[in-house]
Amino acid sequence: MKAPRYLLHTACDALSMLKAHHEALGCDIEPEGKTADPCEGCAIIIALEKAIVRGASQRR
């Protein structure tokens, strides 16, 4: 099932705000594999990014 475009835009906006807040707390968000042990917040953000990319690729 295709994700509605507005949901993808909303998810991207929410992810951007989450990233900004997490970085403001002093954590550099690194892609998976760059750091041996990302913090829990980074792991969640990376998982959300992957889910958004999957949803966007299903729209095509």
Secondary structure by P-SEA (a helix, b strand, c coil): ccccaaaaaaaaaaaaaaaaaaaaabbbbbcccccccccaaaaaaaaaaaaaaaaaaaac
